[in-house]
Amino acid sequence: MATQQIIFAGFGGQGILSMGKFLAYAGMDSNMEVSWLPSYGPEMRGGTANCSVVLSDQPVGSPIVTRPDTIVVMNRPSLDKFEDLVAPGGLIILDSDLVDRMPERKDVKVIALPAQSEAQNIGSKKIANMVLLGALVKETGIVTMDEITASLKSHGKEKFFESNKKALSVGEKY
């Protein structure tokens, strides 16, 4: 598997840190070496939030991600900030309902999906983050869908499990 470095970014309150945490738990539960490093502004909800996740079959030397393989962004400022950092051949996943421009890079793969709309169709825009996480897991194969679902089940809130699971599978289809 080698090493995957991912940055999740958006506004506070969008579930940015949760996306990273569930992926990190899935990696840990799959016996990978894992790092999860949250970062958010003092505003919290409505301010900027991002987290870095490193999953590897080798010990993780540093939790700091400076050249991510993948970014998952839920707002325009995050795309503006992190687009240039993505490694050539990397991946950018974005919520096209909230990000009003496409990436300018031609040396990366882009998956733009209307996560807010898809989440609303399931029942709540609050699970848009899980739609994006499903797309990430499917595209990278970093963990399996069963592993990420198990992570949600064991580390998430039970009352949200079924809707989160549906959101993951919608994202997986993209």
C-alpha positions as CSV (number, residue, x, y, z in Angstrom):
1,M,0.0,0.0,0.0
2,A,2.9,2.4,0.7
3,T,1.8,5.7,2.2
4,Q,-1.3,7.9,1.5
5,Q,-1.4,11.5,2.7
6,I,-4.7,13.2,2.7
7,I,-6.0,16.7,3.7
8,F,-9.7,17.2,4.4
9,A,-10.6,20.9,4.4
10,G,-13.7,23.2,4.7
11,F,-15.6,25.3,7.2
12,G,-16.0,24.3,10.8
13,G,-19.3,22.4,11.3
14,Q,-19.1,20.6,8.0
15,G,-17.7,17.4,9.5
16,I,-14.2,17.9,8.2
17,L,-12.5,16.5,11.3
18,S,-15.0,13.6,11.5
19,M,-14.2,12.5,7.9
20,G,-10.5,12.4,8.8
21,K,-11.2,10.7,12.1
22,F,-13.3,7.9,10.6
23,L,-10.7,7.3,8.0
24,A,-7.9,7.2,10.6
25,Y,-10.0,4.7,12.7
26,A,-10.6,2.5,9.7
27,G,-6.8,2.5,9.1
28,M,-6.0,1.7,12.7
29,D,-8.6,-1.1,12.8
30,S,-6.9,-2.5,9.7
31,N,-3.5,-2.5,11.4
32,M,-2.1,0.4,9.4
33,E,0.2,3.0,10.8
34,V,-1.9,6.1,11.2
35,S,-1.7,9.8,11.9
36,W,-4.6,12.3,12.3
37,L,-3.9,15.9,12.9
38,P,-6.7,18.4,13.2
39,S,-6.4,22.1,12.6
40,Y,-9.1,24.8,13.0
41,G,-9.4,28.5,13.5
42,P,-10.6,30.0,16.7
43,E,-14.1,30.6,15.3
44,M,-14.8,26.8,15.2
45,R,-18.2,26.5,13.5
46,G,-18.0,28.7,10.4
47,G,-14.3,29.2,10.6
48,T,-11.8,27.2,8.6
49,A,-11.1,23.6,9.5
50,N,-8.8,21.0,8.1
51,C,-7.2,17.8,9.1
52,S,-4.3,15.8,7.8
53,V,-4.5,12.0,7.7
54,V,-1.5,9.7,6.9
55,L,-2.1,6.0,6.4
56,S,0.9,3.8,5.8
57,D,2.3,0.3,6.1
58,Q,5.4,1.9,7.5
59,P,5.8,4.0,10.7
60,V,4.6,7.5,10.1
61,G,7.5,9.9,10.6
62,S,5.5,13.1,10.9
63,P,1.8,14.0,11.0
64,I,2.5,17.2,9.0
65,V,1.3,16.8,5.4
66,T,3.0,19.2,3.0
67,R,2.5,17.3,-0.3
68,P,-0.9,15.5,-0.1
69,D,-1.7,12.7,-2.4
70,T,-5.4,13.7,-2.1
71,I,-7.4,16.7,-0.9
72,V,-11.1,16.6,-0.1
73,V,-12.5,20.1,-0.1
74,M,-15.9,21.5,1.0
75,N,-15.4,25.2,0.2
76,R,-13.7,27.5,-2.3
77,P,-11.2,28.9,0.2
78,S,-9.9,25.4,0.9
79,L,-9.5,24.6,-2.8
80,D,-7.7,27.9,-3.3
81,K,-5.4,27.1,-0.3
82,F,-4.6,23.4,-1.0
83,E,-4.9,22.9,-4.8
84,D,-1.2,23.7,-5.5
85,L,0.0,21.4,-2.7
86,V,-1.4,18.2,-4.2
87,A,1.3,15.9,-5.6
88,P,1.4,15.5,-9.4
89,G,-0.9,12.5,-10.3
90,G,-2.8,13.2,-7.1
91,L,-6.5,13.5,-6.5
92,I,-8.9,16.4,-5.7
93,I,-12.4,15.6,-4.5
94,L,-14.7,18.5,-4.1
95,D,-18.3,19.3,-3.2
96,S,-19.5,21.0,-6.4
97,D,-22.5,22.4,-4.6
98,L,-20.2,24.6,-2.5
99,V,-17.0,25.0,-4.5
100,D,-17.8,27.4,-7.4
101,R,-14.8,26.7,-9.6
102,M,-13.0,23.6,-10.9
103,P,-9.3,23.0,-10.1
104,E,-6.9,24.6,-12.6
105,R,-4.4,21.8,-12.4
106,K,-4.3,19.4,-15.3
107,D,-1.8,16.9,-13.7
108,V,-4.3,15.6,-11.0
109,K,-7.6,13.7,-11.2
110,V,-10.7,15.6,-10.1
111,I,-13.9,14.2,-8.8
112,A,-16.5,16.9,-8.4
113,L,-19.8,15.7,-6.9
114,P,-22.9,17.5,-5.6
115,A,-22.4,16.2,-2.0
116,Q,-24.9,18.7,-0.5
117,S,-27.7,17.7,-2.9
118,E,-27.0,14.0,-2.6
119,A,-27.0,14.3,1.2
120,Q,-30.2,16.2,1.1
121,N,-31.8,13.5,-1.0
122,I,-30.9,11.0,1.8
123,G,-32.3,13.3,4.4
124,S,-29.8,15.8,5.7
125,K,-27.1,18.1,4.2
126,K,-25.1,17.3,7.4
127,I,-24.0,14.0,5.9
128,A,-22.4,15.6,2.8
129,N,-19.1,14.8,4.3
130,M,-19.8,11.1,4.2
131,V,-20.8,11.3,0.5
132,L,-17.3,12.7,-0.1
133,L,-15.6,10.2,2.1
134,G,-17.4,7.4,0.2
135,A,-16.0,8.7,-3.1
136,L,-12.5,8.9,-1.5
137,V,-12.6,5.4,-0.2
138,K,-13.8,4.0,-3.5
139,E,-11.4,5.9,-5.7
140,T,-8.2,5.3,-3.6
141,G,-8.9,1.9,-2.2
142,I,-7.0,3.1,0.9
143,V,-9.4,1.1,3.0
144,T,-12.3,-1.0,1.9
145,M,-15.9,0.1,2.1
146,D,-16.4,-2.6,4.8
147,E,-13.6,-1.2,6.8
148,I,-14.9,2.4,6.7
149,T,-18.4,1.2,7.4
150,A,-17.1,-0.7,10.4
151,S,-15.3,2.4,11.6
152,L,-18.5,4.4,11.5
153,K,-20.3,1.6,13.4
154,S,-17.8,1.3,16.2
155,H,-16.6,4.9,16.5
156,G,-19.6,7.0,15.4
157,K,-23.0,7.7,16.9
158,E,-25.4,4.9,16.5
159,K,-28.3,7.2,15.7
160,F,-26.4,8.5,12.6
161,F,-25.1,5.1,11.4
162,E,-27.7,4.2,8.8
163,S,-27.8,7.6,7.1
164,N,-24.0,7.8,7.2
165,K,-23.8,4.4,5.6
166,K,-26.2,5.4,2.8
167,A,-24.2,8.6,2.2
168,L,-21.0,6.5,1.9
169,S,-22.6,4.3,-0.7
170,V,-23.9,7.3,-2.7
171,G,-20.4,8.7,-2.7
172,E,-19.0,5.4,-3.7
173,K,-21.0,5.5,-6.9
174,Y,-19.2,8.6,-8.1
